[in-house]
Amino acid sequence: RAALIGKFSHDIDCENSEVRLICSLAEQLGLQHLIPTIFSYRDKRSEWLQKISVSHDVSESESKRLANIILCGGRYETWLKRVCRTLEKAQRTASGKAVRRFCFNLYAEIAALRDQLLRHPRFKWTEVDRERLQKDEKVKSMIDSTLMPRIVQCCENEVLGIIHRTFHQYNWIVRTKVFDGLVVERGPRATINLQAVTQLAEDSCRIMGWDIRLIG
């Protein structure tokens, strides 16, 4: 995207968006006690990425995918196959064993949170998706794992809406939505710079209960 927009627009992304959205949602609903490991990953992400990278001999970008795969319903073994690593080799070091425990905790915690969210009136709309998936003869565990990313996507859309409104309010032009971010351009009537409007967008999200960080 930088090659296309770099000279006149800016790519604004939500850093570690999925994890930060899940933590924010848990706090909004008073369910943060269910996901201590996920909060630990949010607050000490660089430390965990280092452990994952060193113990499995993978790049930082590959390390980042591990938590996201589990939070979307996958498993540690799913990620191992993706990065062409074996469980036996990964468990030879103390840090490798720590990563496996970390993954187990992530999986258990997101399952506990998911069960609560699927019962919550705020996400009653998931029942429609559940009925459709049941007609396709999907098993319950697969259905639940499929619905969680849709809840996160719903939260992400809410956050992007807040960010969009903030940039528009300060006369910045929002060109398009790209995954978990926006492509923005300074409008002719804009009176504040990118750093200032980005900070205002973060502040607006926090007021609404979303502890996100924007990078661009």
trRosetta pair geometry for C-beta under 8 A, 3 or more apart (Angstrom, degrees):
i j d omega theta_ij theta_ji phi_ij phi_ji
1 4 5.8 -68 -160 42 44 106
1 5 5.8 -13 164 21 83 114
1 11 5.5 99 109 -84 135 139
1 178 6.6 51 -94 -163 153 171
1 183 7.1 -134 -177 -92 131 123
2 5 6.8 -82 -130 56 25 77
2 6 4.5 46 -179 -67 70 114
2 11 7.0 -78 -77 -6 71 135
3 6 6.6 3 -87 -5 14 118
5 8 6.6 -98 -167 63 59 72
5 9 3.8 -55 -176 61 109 113
5 10 7.5 -139 137 -34 116 14
5 11 6.6 118 81 -51 135 90
5 175 7.6 -171 -122 56 133 160
5 183 5.8 -99 -130 -155 168 123
5 185 8.0 -119 -164 -75 107 101
6 9 7.6 -34 -48 58 11 68
8 185 6.0 11 143 -130 83 116
9 175 6.0 -27 -130 -4 147 146
9 183 5.3 31 156 176 136 94
9 184 6.4 160 -163 82 88 31
9 185 4.4 -56 -104 -78 83 91
10 183 7.2 162 79 -155 39 54
10 184 5.4 -25 62 65 91 84
10 185 7.2 157 14 -85 75 43
10 194 5.8 98 -29 -130 172 141
10 216 5.0 59 163 167 109 123
11 178 7.1 -46 -142 56 99 140
11 181 6.1 57 175 128 76 142
11 182 8.0 172 -154 89 44 38
11 183 5.7 -22 -101 -102 62 75
11 216 5.8 -178 85 -140 49 84
12 163 7.1 -174 121 173 136 137
12 181 5.1 -179 94 -167 53 103
12 182 5.0 -8 60 59 106 81
12 183 7.5 177 19 -88 78 23
12 184 5.7 21 -7 5 123 116
12 198 6.6 -162 -128 -112 123 106
12 201 7.9 30 176 77 149 163
12 214 5.6 -5 -173 -170 98 114
12 215 7.5 156 -153 79 52 35
12 216 4.1 -27 -99 -80 61 133
13 17 7.5 -106 169 -44 81 121
13 179 7.8 5 -124 85 100 107
13 180 6.1 63 -156 92 80 88
13 181 3.7 -58 -96 -73 56 140
13 214 7.0 149 77 -153 37 62
13 215 5.4 -25 65 64 89 86
13 216 6.6 154 15 -78 68 70
14 17 3.6 76 103 -93 115 110
14 20 7.0 -139 165 60 108 133
14 21 7.9 50 145 -47 148 103
14 156 7.5 -152 35 -138 156 93
14 159 6.8 48 -86 127 151 140
14 180 4.8 -91 41 150 104 110
14 181 6.2 -164 -2 -78 69 77
14 212 5.1 -46 -144 -169 108 125
14 213 7.0 113 -160 69 59 49
14 214 6.3 -41 -97 -97 53 62
14 215 8.0 126 -126 19 8 80
15 20 7.4 70 89 -17 67 146
15 212 7.6 143 44 -179 71 74
15 213 4.4 -33 42 86 117 104
15 214 7.1 -170 -7 -101 90 10
15 215 5.0 77 -58 -12 106 117
16 19 5.0 -38 163 46 99 114
16 20 5.4 101 103 -23 89 105
16 42 6.8 148 135 -129 140 70
16 45 6.1 -94 -97 -99 153 162
16 213 7.4 33 40 46 93 110
17 20 5.9 -68 -142 44 27 105
17 21 5.9 27 163 -21 68 111
17 156 6.4 60 158 -114 126 110
17 159 8.0 -180 -155 83 108 155
17 180 4.2 -154 13 -177 169 151
17 212 6.8 19 -122 -136 73 112
18 21 5.9 -58 -147 36 25 111
18 22 6.4 24 157 -18 62 108
18 68 5.7 100 50 -119 153 90
18 71 5.8 136 144 102 126 149
18 72 7.8 -46 -159 -56 153 93
18 152 5.8 21 -139 -173 84 143
18 156 8.0 -27 -91 -70 60 122
18 180 7.9 -99 -45 -90 72 152
19 22 5.9 -57 -149 36 30 110
19 23 6.4 26 155 -15 65 107
19 38 6.4 -168 -151 -173 90 91
19 41 6.1 -110 -147 106 143 111
19 42 5.1 -178 143 -86 116 89
19 45 7.6 142 81 -92 163 122
19 67 6.4 12 -74 134 122 136
19 68 7.9 -88 -43 -80 92 72
19 71 7.0 -136 -82 -63 69 164
20 23 5.8 -53 -144 39 32 110
20 24 6.2 33 156 -19 64 108
20 42 6.1 124 -85 -134 64 119
20 210 7.8 73 138 -179 98 77
20 211 6.0 -126 -171 93 99 77
20 212 5.3 117 128 -106 139 63
20 213 7.0 -149 -100 11 166 82
21 24 5.7 -57 -146 38 29 111
21 25 6.2 30 156 -20 65 107
21 152 5.7 106 103 -151 136 85
21 155 4.8 132 -174 114 120 132
21 156 6.0 -44 -96 -70 159 75
21 159 6.9 -107 -103 -22 108 146
21 210 7.0 -8 -115 -143 66 101
21 212 7.3 22 -69 -84 71 105
22 25 5.8 -54 -146 36 29 112
22 26 6.4 31 154 -20 63 105
22 35 7.1 -123 141 164 110 171
22 38 6.2 -75 107 169 127 145
22 71 6.6 -111 -45 -154 158 131
22 110 7.5 -36 -158 -115 149 95
22 113 7.1 76 -172 129 105 161
22 152 6.6 -27 -67 -105 87 108
23 26 5.7 -54 -149 35 31 112
23 27 6.5 30 153 -18 64 106
23 32 7.2 48 -160 -120 70 96
23 35 7.1 -139 -101 99 68 132
23 38 6.2 -168 -75 126 90 106
23 39 5.6 117 -123 -95 120 73
23 42 5.2 -8 -40 -48 155 162
23 211 6.9 -57 99 58 109 118
24 27 5.7 -56 -150 36 32 111
24 28 6.4 37 152 -23 65 104
24 155 7.7 151 80 -178 112 135
24 209 6.0 127 178 145 101 74
24 210 4.8 58 176 -128 161 49
24 211 5.0 -177 -87 24 106 79
24 212 7.3 -36 -41 -48 151 77
25 28 5.6 -51 -149 31 33 115
25 29 6.5 8 160 1 65 110
25 31 8.0 -20 121 53 73 117
25 117 7.5 23 147 -102 130 126
25 151 7.9 97 -156 148 167 110
25 155 5.8 -69 -70 -104 124 153
26 29 6.3 -73 -148 50 27 95
26 31 4.4 -104 -152 81 76 88
26 32 4.6 116 131 -83 110 57
26 34 6.7 -139 -143 51 125 100
26 35 5.6 -105 -98 29 166 127
26 38 7.9 121 -9 83 155 135
26 113 6.1 -58 -93 -130 110 129
27 30 7.6 35 -169 -72 29 29
27 31 7.9 -94 -47 49 20 63
27 32 5.2 37 -83 -61 63 120
27 209 7.1 -171 94 -168 104 95
27 211 7.6 44 31 -3 152 121
28 209 4.7 69 -90 172 110 142
29 116 7.4 148 130 135 141 122
29 117 7.7 164 24 -94 173 76
29 120 6.6 -48 -133 -113 143 153
29 122 7.8 -118 -89 16 121 145
31 34 5.0 -21 171 13 86 122
31 35 7.4 50 130 1 87 102
31 113 6.0 118 142 -125 133 86
31 116 5.6 162 -121 104 145 158
32 35 6.6 -82 -157 49 44 87
32 39 6.7 57 -168 -62 99 137
33 36 7.3 -2 -159 -51 39 92
34 109 6.1 138 145 -156 73 81
34 112 4.8 -155 -169 114 116 120
34 113 5.1 149 111 -72 135 80
34 116 6.9 -146 -45 0 169 144
35 38 4.0 -22 167 32 111 121
35 39 6.2 120 112 -21 84 87
35 109 4.4 112 -116 171 68 123
35 110 7.1 63 -112 -73 116 52
35 112 7.5 -172 -65 72 76 108
35 113 5.5 7 -53 -52 120 132
36 39 5.7 -56 -151 38 35 111
36 40 6.3 40 151 -23 67 104
36 109 7.3 -136 34 -111 56 143
37 40 5.3 -50 -149 34 36 116
37 41 6.4 38 151 -20 65 101
37 102 6.5 164 -166 -151 126 66
37 105 4.0 126 -48 128 164 124
37 106 5.7 -118 111 -70 130 61
37 109 5.5 -169 42 -13 106 153
38 41 5.6 -49 -149 34 34 112
38 42 6.6 39 149 -22 63 102
38 71 7.7 97 -119 -96 120 116
38 106 6.5 107 -74 -124 81 77
38 109 5.7 -156 -21 114 107 143
38 110 7.1 110 -68 -66 135 84
39 42 5.5 -50 -150 32 35 115
39 43 6.3 19 158 -8 68 110
40 43 6.1 -65 -144 45 28 100
40 44 5.7 -25 173 31 69 112
40 48 7.8 111 126 -54 89 130
41 44 6.9 -74 -120 62 20 73
41 45 5.9 57 170 -94 61 71
41 48 5.5 -22 -126 2 78 166
41 67 5.8 143 -178 -116 154 151
41 102 7.7 114 -75 -173 110 115
41 106 7.4 38 -31 -93 149 114
42 45 6.5 -12 -151 -52 17 103
44 47 4.4 -28 168 34 100 121
44 48 6.1 103 111 -21 86 94
45 48 5.9 -62 -150 40 34 106
45 49 6.0 32 156 -20 70 109
46 49 5.7 -54 -144 37 30 112
46 50 6.4 36 155 -23 63 105
47 50 5.8 -56 -154 32 29 113
47 51 6.7 28 151 -17 64 104
48 51 5.6 -52 -150 35 36 111
48 52 6.2 33 154 -17 68 107
48 67 7.7 54 128 -51 141 129
48 99 8.0 124 -163 -112 81 84
48 102 6.8 159 -139 -164 114 158
49 52 5.7 -54 -145 39 32 111
49 53 6.0 32 157 -21 66 110
49 60 5.7 43 168 -144 123 85
49 63 4.6 110 -152 122 76 136
49 64 6.5 6 -116 -70 118 68
50 53 5.8 -56 -142 38 26 111
50 54 6.1 17 164 -12 64 111
51 54 6.3 -61 -141 41 24 102
51 55 5.8 9 169 -7 64 118
51 95 4.9 -151 -154 -170 90 110
51 98 6.3 -73 -176 90 142 120
51 99 5.7 179 132 -71 109 101
51 102 8.0 110 99 -10 141 157
52 55 6.4 -64 -136 44 20 101
52 56 6.0 -19 175 17 60 119
52 58 7.1 -45 139 57 85 113
52 63 4.0 132 97 -142 123 105
52 66 5.8 -142 -147 9 149 154
52 99 5.5 125 -96 -124 69 134
53 56 6.9 -83 -140 52 14 86
53 57 7.7 54 169 -109 52 11
53 58 5.7 -115 -130 71 57 68
53 59 6.8 -28 -131 164 107 11
53 60 5.7 -18 -85 -83 140 57
53 62 7.7 119 -106 69 78 92
53 63 4.6 -55 -62 -58 83 142
54 57 7.5 16 -170 -70 25 48
54 95 6.3 -1 88 111 109 158
55 90 6.4 67 143 -159 97 75
55 93 5.4 -145 -130 69 92 127
55 95 4.1 -147 -72 106 122 103
55 96 4.0 174 -178 -73 122 71
55 98 7.8 -161 -64 51 162 90
55 99 5.5 -171 72 -10 151 138
56 63 7.6 153 54 -94 122 86
56 80 7.9 -127 -139 -113 132 77
56 83 6.7 51 152 110 128 147
56 85 5.3 -20 -163 -114 101 171
56 90 5.5 4 -99 -117 87 104
56 96 7.0 124 -61 -113 71 95
56 99 7.3 -101 -34 93 110 171
57 85 7.6 152 55 -101 89 124
58 62 4.0 -99 165 88 120 134
58 63 5.8 152 94 -56 109 77
58 83 5.1 -20 -106 -165 139 144
58 85 7.2 -79 -54 -41 117 136
59 62 4.8 96 56 9 78 101
59 63 7.0 -134 100 -7 43 88
60 63 5.3 -52 -148 34 36 117
60 64 6.5 43 153 -27 66 99
61 64 5.7 -46 -153 25 33 115
61 65 7.3 37 150 -24 59 99
62 65 5.8 -50 -161 22 39 115
62 66 7.8 56 146 -37 61 89
62 82 7.9 178 -152 114 99 104
62 83 5.1 96 -175 -104 133 124
63 66 6.0 -35 -169 0 43 115
64 67 7.3 -59 -173 33 42 97
64 68 6.9 28 145 -7 70 118
65 68 5.5 -71 -152 48 43 112
65 69 5.8 47 155 -30 79 105
65 79 6.4 160 110 -129 96 109
65 82 7.1 -101 118 107 142 149
66 69 6.1 -58 -153 29 25 110
66 70 6.8 15 156 -11 62 107
66 76 7.4 23 -160 -123 101 65
66 79 4.8 63 -115 -147 71 165
66 99 8.0 -38 170 -174 161 112
66 103 7.0 -83 169 -96 111 109
67 70 5.9 -60 -151 39 34 107
67 71 6.0 29 155 -17 70 111
67 106 6.3 -135 -134 -136 77 156
68 71 5.7 -56 -140 41 30 109
68 72 6.2 21 160 -12 64 111
69 72 6.0 -68 -151 42 26 104
69 74 3.9 -55 166 65 87 137
69 75 7.7 -59 132 41 107 20
69 78 5.6 -165 166 96 132 120
69 79 4.9 165 53 -69 158 101
69 82 7.5 -156 -89 4 154 151
70 73 7.9 169 -175 35 28 10
70 74 5.8 -87 -82 75 34 75
70 75 6.6 61 -107 -116 80 23
70 76 6.9 19 -81 -59 116 59
70 79 7.6 -41 -43 -29 85 126
70 103 6.0 -161 -82 -153 151 80
70 106 4.6 60 123 118 147 127
70 107 5.4 -96 -165 -74 112 76
70 110 6.8 151 138 12 86 147
71 106 6.9 -75 -62 174 75 112
71 110 5.4 -170 -125 -105 60 153
71 148 7.6 -143 163 137 64 131
71 152 7.8 79 145 -66 112 156
72 145 7.5 68 148 178 49 88
72 148 7.0 -180 -137 93 38 109
72 149 5.0 36 -137 -73 88 116
73 142 8.0 83 180 -141 140 47
73 144 7.9 155 -112 102 117 69
73 145 2.9 98 -133 -170 132 108
73 146 6.9 7 -48 -54 167 39
73 148 6.2 154 -55 46 99 124
73 149 7.1 -76 -8 -27 110 105
74 78 3.9 -99 -177 62 112 161
74 79 6.9 113 128 -41 130 81
75 78 4.8 116 54 -6 66 100
75 79 7.6 -133 101 2 44 83
75 103 7.6 80 -175 164 59 119
75 107 6.5 27 -118 -98 72 139
76 79 6.0 -60 -161 37 36 108
76 80 6.4 39 146 -24 69 106
76 87 8.0 84 121 -106 112 101
76 100 6.3 70 -157 -130 166 68
76 103 3.9 71 -76 153 116 158
76 104 7.5 -30 -26 -54 134 61
76 107 7.7 -81 -25 -41 89 129
77 80 5.3 -48 -145 33 38 118
77 81 6.6 40 156 -20 66 100
77 87 6.7 -25 -104 -66 87 118
78 81 6.2 -58 -160 33 28 108
78 82 6.7 27 146 -20 62 109
79 82 5.4 -56 -151 34 37 115
79 83 6.4 11 160 0 71 107
80 83 6.4 -70 -146 49 27 92
80 85 4.8 -98 -155 75 78 87
80 86 6.8 86 173 -115 124 13
80 87 6.1 -1 -144 -64 171 70
80 90 6.8 -96 -115 -24 120 149
81 84 7.4 27 -173 -78 32 37
85 89 6.4 -122 -173 72 85 119
85 90 5.8 77 150 -58 122 112
86 89 4.7 85 66 11 94 103
86 90 6.8 -165 90 -9 48 90
87 90 5.7 -62 -147 39 31 111
87 91 6.2 21 160 -17 67 113
87 100 8.0 77 -152 -102 91 129
88 91 6.2 -68 -151 36 25 105
88 92 7.6 46 150 -47 58 92
89 92 6.1 -33 -166 -11 39 117
90 96 4.5 175 163 -160 62 122
90 99 7.3 -88 171 73 113 128
90 100 7.1 124 123 -58 115 108
91 96 5.2 -158 -101 122 24 121
91 97 5.7 69 -147 -78 74 77
91 100 6.5 10 -96 -28 94 147
92 96 6.2 48 44 37 53 153
93 96 4.4 100 58 2 82 104
93 97 7.1 -148 95 -3 46 83
94 97 5.8 -54 -151 37 34 110
94 98 6.3 38 149 -22 66 105
95 98 5.3 -50 -147 35 36 116
95 99 6.5 41 152 -23 65 100
96 99 5.7 -50 -151 31 32 112
96 100 6.7 34 150 -19 63 101
97 100 5.6 -50 -152 32 36 112
97 101 6.6 36 151 -16 66 102
98 101 5.8 -53 -151 37 34 110
98 102 6.2 41 148 -24 65 106
99 102 5.3 -51 -148 35 34 119
99 103 6.4 36 152 -21 65 102
100 103 5.7 -51 -150 34 33 112
100 104 6.5 35 151 -20 64 103
101 104 5.6 -52 -149 35 34 113
101 105 6.4 34 153 -18 66 105
102 105 5.9 -58 -151 37 29 110
102 106 6.4 32 151 -21 64 105
103 106 5.5 -50 -147 33 33 114
103 107 6.4 33 155 -20 65 105
104 107 5.8 -56 -151 35 30 111
104 108 6.4 24 155 -14 65 108
105 108 5.9 -57 -144 40 31 107
105 109 5.9 26 160 -17 67 112
106 109 6.0 -63 -144 40 24 107
106 110 6.2 16 164 -13 65 110
107 110 6.4 -58 -143 38 23 103
107 111 6.4 24 156 -19 60 110
108 111 5.8 -61 -153 36 28 113
108 112 6.5 27 153 -19 65 107
109 112 5.7 -53 -148 35 34 111
109 113 6.3 29 156 -14 67 106
110 113 5.7 -52 -143 41 35 110
110 114 5.9 42 154 -26 66 107
110 148 6.9 67 167 -160 106 157
111 114 5.6 -52 -143 35 28 115
111 115 6.6 34 156 -24 61 102
111 144 7.8 56 -138 134 77 134
112 115 6.0 -51 -154 28 29 112
112 116 7.0 23 151 -12 61 105
113 116 5.8 -61 -157 38 36 109
113 117 6.2 32 151 -19 71 109
114 117 5.7 -57 -143 38 32 110
114 118 6.2 30 161 -20 67 107
114 144 5.9 99 142 172 132 103
114 145 7.9 2 -161 -91 167 42
114 147 7.5 121 -165 84 109 98
114 148 4.8 -50 -115 -88 120 118
114 151 7.9 171 -127 26 77 149
115 118 6.2 -57 -147 35 25 108
115 119 6.9 16 155 -11 59 110
115 144 7.6 0 -80 -152 65 136
116 119 6.0 -67 -156 40 32 106
116 120 6.5 42 149 -41 67 105
117 120 5.4 -47 -149 14 37 120
117 122 7.9 -63 -156 72 73 105
117 123 5.5 34 165 21 82 155
117 148 7.5 96 70 -115 140 76
117 151 5.7 56 151 -148 141 166
118 123 6.4 -81 -110 101 32 128
118 126 5.9 -95 -131 88 77 150
118 144 6.7 -66 -53 -130 157 89
118 147 6.3 67 -99 111 113 146
120 123 5.3 59 73 25 93 95
120 124 7.8 -112 103 -48 50 68
121 124 5.4 -8 -157 -41 47 113
123 126 5.0 17 156 -10 95 116
123 151 5.7 -6 -124 -113 140 111
123 154 7.6 154 -114 59 94 159
124 127 6.0 -22 177 -1 61 114
125 128 5.9 -34 -175 17 60 112
125 129 7.5 53 137 -7 71 99
126 129 5.3 -53 -158 41 53 112
126 130 6.0 60 143 -28 76 102
126 147 4.9 69 -158 -158 124 126
126 150 6.8 139 -111 90 96 126
126 151 6.9 -18 -74 -68 130 97
127 130 5.3 -49 -145 34 35 117
127 131 6.5 39 155 -23 65 100
128 131 6.0 -51 -153 31 29 110
128 132 6.8 26 151 -15 61 106
129 132 5.7 -58 -152 37 35 111
129 133 6.2 30 153 -17 69 108
129 146 7.7 -150 151 115 121 108
129 147 6.0 144 98 -106 132 94
129 150 6.4 141 -93 85 176 173
130 133 5.8 -59 -148 39 31 108
130 134 6.2 34 154 -23 66 107
130 143 5.8 73 -133 174 77 129
130 147 6.7 -2 -72 -75 86 137
131 134 5.7 -53 -147 34 30 113
131 135 6.7 35 153 -22 62 101
132 135 5.8 -51 -156 29 33 113
132 136 6.9 26 148 -12 62 104
133 136 5.6 -58 -155 39 39 110
133 138 4.5 -44 168 35 94 136
133 142 7.8 -160 172 107 128 92
133 143 4.7 143 113 -119 142 100
133 146 6.3 158 -110 71 153 149
134 137 7.4 44 179 -79 39 25
134 138 6.7 -88 -87 48 32 82
134 143 6.8 15 -63 -95 72 149
138 142 4.8 -121 180 90 102 119
138 143 5.0 128 109 -64 120 87
138 146 7.3 -16 167 -2 160 145
139 142 4.9 85 60 12 79 107
139 143 7.0 -146 95 -11 37 90
140 143 5.5 -57 -148 34 32 113
140 144 6.3 31 157 -19 68 104
141 144 5.9 -51 -147 35 31 111
141 145 6.4 29 155 -16 63 108
142 145 5.8 -56 -147 40 31 111
142 146 6.3 34 153 -22 65 107
143 146 5.7 -59 -151 35 30 112
143 147 6.4 27 154 -21 65 108
144 147 5.8 -57 -148 33 30 110
144 148 6.9 39 156 -30 63 99
145 148 6.2 -43 -153 17 32 114
146 149 7.0 -60 -170 33 36 102
146 150 7.2 28 143 -14 65 112
147 150 5.4 -63 -157 38 44 115
147 151 6.5 47 149 -24 74 100
148 151 5.6 -50 -152 30 36 112
148 152 6.6 34 152 -15 66 103
149 152 5.5 -52 -148 39 38 113
149 153 6.2 43 151 -24 68 103
150 153 5.4 -47 -144 34 34 115
150 154 6.5 42 151 -24 62 100
151 154 5.6 -51 -154 30 33 115
151 155 6.7 31 150 -15 64 103
152 155 5.7 -54 -152 37 35 111
152 156 6.2 38 149 -23 67 106
153 156 5.4 -51 -145 36 33 115
153 157 6.4 38 154 -22 64 102
154 157 5.9 -52 -152 32 30 112
154 158 6.8 32 149 -19 61 103
155 158 5.6 -53 -155 32 36 114
155 159 6.5 33 151 -17 67 105
155 210 7.6 157 177 -108 99 118
156 159 5.7 -55 -149 38 34 111
156 160 6.2 32 154 -17 67 106
156 180 5.9 -82 -155 -122 129 87
157 160 5.7 -52 -142 39 31 110
157 161 6.3 40 153 -26 62 104
158 161 5.7 -55 -155 31 29 116
158 162 6.9 30 149 -19 63 101
158 208 7.9 -151 150 140 110 140
158 210 7.6 175 105 -59 104 144
159 162 5.7 -51 -154 31 36 111
159 163 6.5 33 150 -15 67 105
159 205 5.7 39 -144 -129 90 119
159 210 5.0 -180 -102 -177 107 166
159 212 6.0 93 -159 -30 139 155
160 163 5.5 -52 -146 39 37 112
160 164 6.0 43 152 -25 67 105
160 177 6.1 55 177 -126 146 121
160 180 7.6 -142 -69 -161 116 46
160 181 7.8 -173 -112 -125 108 12
160 182 6.5 143 -154 -52 97 106
161 164 5.6 -50 -144 34 29 115
161 165 6.4 29 157 -18 63 105
162 165 6.0 -56 -150 35 28 109
162 166 6.5 28 153 -20 63 107
162 201 7.1 129 125 -163 84 77
162 204 5.3 -179 171 122 108 111
162 205 5.2 132 105 -86 145 72
162 208 6.0 -135 -100 22 150 152
162 210 7.2 165 34 39 156 140
163 166 5.8 -57 -151 34 31 112
163 167 6.5 26 156 -14 66 105
163 182 6.2 -173 116 -2 124 137
163 201 4.5 52 -130 -168 73 125
163 204 7.6 162 -84 73 43 122
163 205 6.8 6 -61 -59 82 115
163 214 7.2 139 -122 -91 131 137
164 167 6.1 -59 -151 38 29 106
164 168 6.2 25 154 -16 65 112
164 174 5.2 7 -138 -74 85 171
164 177 7.9 -41 -76 -78 125 102
164 182 6.3 166 -83 -96 80 154
165 168 5.6 -59 -145 41 30 112
165 169 6.1 39 154 -29 66 105
165 204 7.6 -148 80 157 102 158
166 169 5.6 -49 -148 28 30 115
166 170 6.8 4 160 2 62 106
166 197 6.8 149 138 -177 98 83
166 200 5.5 175 -174 115 124 97
166 201 4.1 170 81 -96 151 76
166 204 4.9 -162 -75 11 130 155
167 170 6.4 -73 -153 49 30 94
167 172 4.0 -75 -177 72 89 119
167 173 7.9 -69 144 46 112 10
167 174 5.5 109 90 -61 135 101
167 182 7.2 -152 4 108 157 152
167 184 5.4 -105 -157 -125 152 139
167 197 5.9 80 -111 161 66 128
167 201 6.5 8 -46 -77 80 128
168 171 7.7 42 -176 -75 34 20
168 172 6.9 -89 -72 62 27 69
168 174 6.3 -52 -61 -6 90 113
170 190 6.3 55 140 -136 80 84
170 191 7.2 -112 -170 44 86 77
170 192 5.6 -47 -174 40 133 113
170 197 4.9 -156 77 -113 151 114
170 200 6.9 101 -33 70 145 155
171 187 4.5 -121 159 67 79 129
171 188 7.9 -88 166 65 119 45
171 189 4.2 -108 -159 91 149 90
171 190 4.3 -164 97 -79 101 59
171 191 7.0 70 43 -2 131 74
172 184 5.2 20 155 -178 120 119
172 185 6.9 161 -173 77 78 37
172 186 6.0 -50 -121 -112 83 41
172 187 5.6 -166 -117 -4 22 96
172 190 5.4 61 -72 -100 65 131
172 197 5.7 108 -25 166 142 168
173 184 6.6 148 81 -162 51 64
173 185 4.5 -22 66 64 106 91
173 186 7.5 7 19 85 88 8
173 187 4.7 121 -32 -72 91 95
174 177 8.0 22 166 -59 114 69
174 182 5.4 -43 -146 -177 104 130
174 183 7.4 112 -166 76 57 53
174 184 5.4 -33 -103 -102 58 81
175 182 7.8 137 47 173 67 80
175 183 4.4 -52 61 100 111 102
175 184 6.7 -173 5 -97 86 23
175 185 5.8 66 -42 -9 112 108
176 182 7.2 171 89 -154 39 63
176 183 5.0 15 51 38 81 114
177 181 7.5 160 -158 91 59 37
177 182 5.7 -38 -106 -101 57 71
177 183 7.9 -143 -74 12 14 79
178 181 5.5 -21 70 72 84 85
178 182 7.1 144 22 -109 77 18
178 183 5.9 61 -8 -31 119 99
181 216 7.7 154 -160 -90 132 96
184 194 7.8 145 93 -125 123 98
184 216 7.9 -13 37 -149 110 155
186 190 4.8 -114 -165 43 80 154
186 194 7.2 -85 -68 -64 105 87
187 190 4.7 123 56 -33 75 99
190 197 7.7 -48 -156 -52 118 145
192 196 4.1 -101 171 89 117 136
192 197 5.4 140 98 -51 113 88
192 200 7.8 66 105 -10 157 137
193 196 5.2 94 57 11 70 103
193 197 7.2 -149 96 -1 33 92
194 197 6.2 -64 -144 42 29 102
194 198 5.9 30 159 -22 67 112
194 216 6.8 -123 169 95 125 130
195 198 5.8 -58 -146 37 26 113
195 199 6.4 26 156 -19 62 107
196 199 5.9 -56 -151 35 29 110
196 200 6.5 29 152 -17 64 106
197 200 5.4 -50 -148 37 37 115
197 201 6.4 42 150 -23 65 102
198 201 5.6 -51 -151 33 33 114
198 202 6.6 35 150 -18 64 102
198 214 5.1 -148 -170 97 101 135
198 216 6.3 -147 -103 25 143 128
199 202 5.6 -50 -150 35 35 113
199 203 6.3 36 151 -19 65 105
200 203 5.6 -52 -146 37 33 114
200 204 6.4 37 153 -23 64 104
201 204 5.7 -50 -148 33 31 113
201 205 6.6 33 152 -19 63 103
201 214 6.2 37 89 -25 119 159
202 205 5.7 -56 -153 34 32 112
202 206 6.5 29 152 -18 66 106
202 212 6.5 -138 -130 83 77 78
202 213 6.8 23 -122 -119 126 39
202 214 5.5 -131 -67 7 101 108
203 206 5.7 -55 -148 36 33 111
203 207 6.5 39 152 -24 64 102
204 207 5.7 -49 -152 29 32 115
204 208 6.8 18 153 -6 62 108
205 208 5.9 -69 -156 46 33 103
205 210 4.1 -72 175 78 94 107
205 211 7.6 162 122 -80 104 14
205 212 5.1 -45 133 33 156 109
206 209 7.5 86 -170 -48 32 8
206 210 6.6 -101 -79 70 34 54
206 211 6.0 55 -110 -98 86 57
206 212 7.8 -141 -61 29 73 66
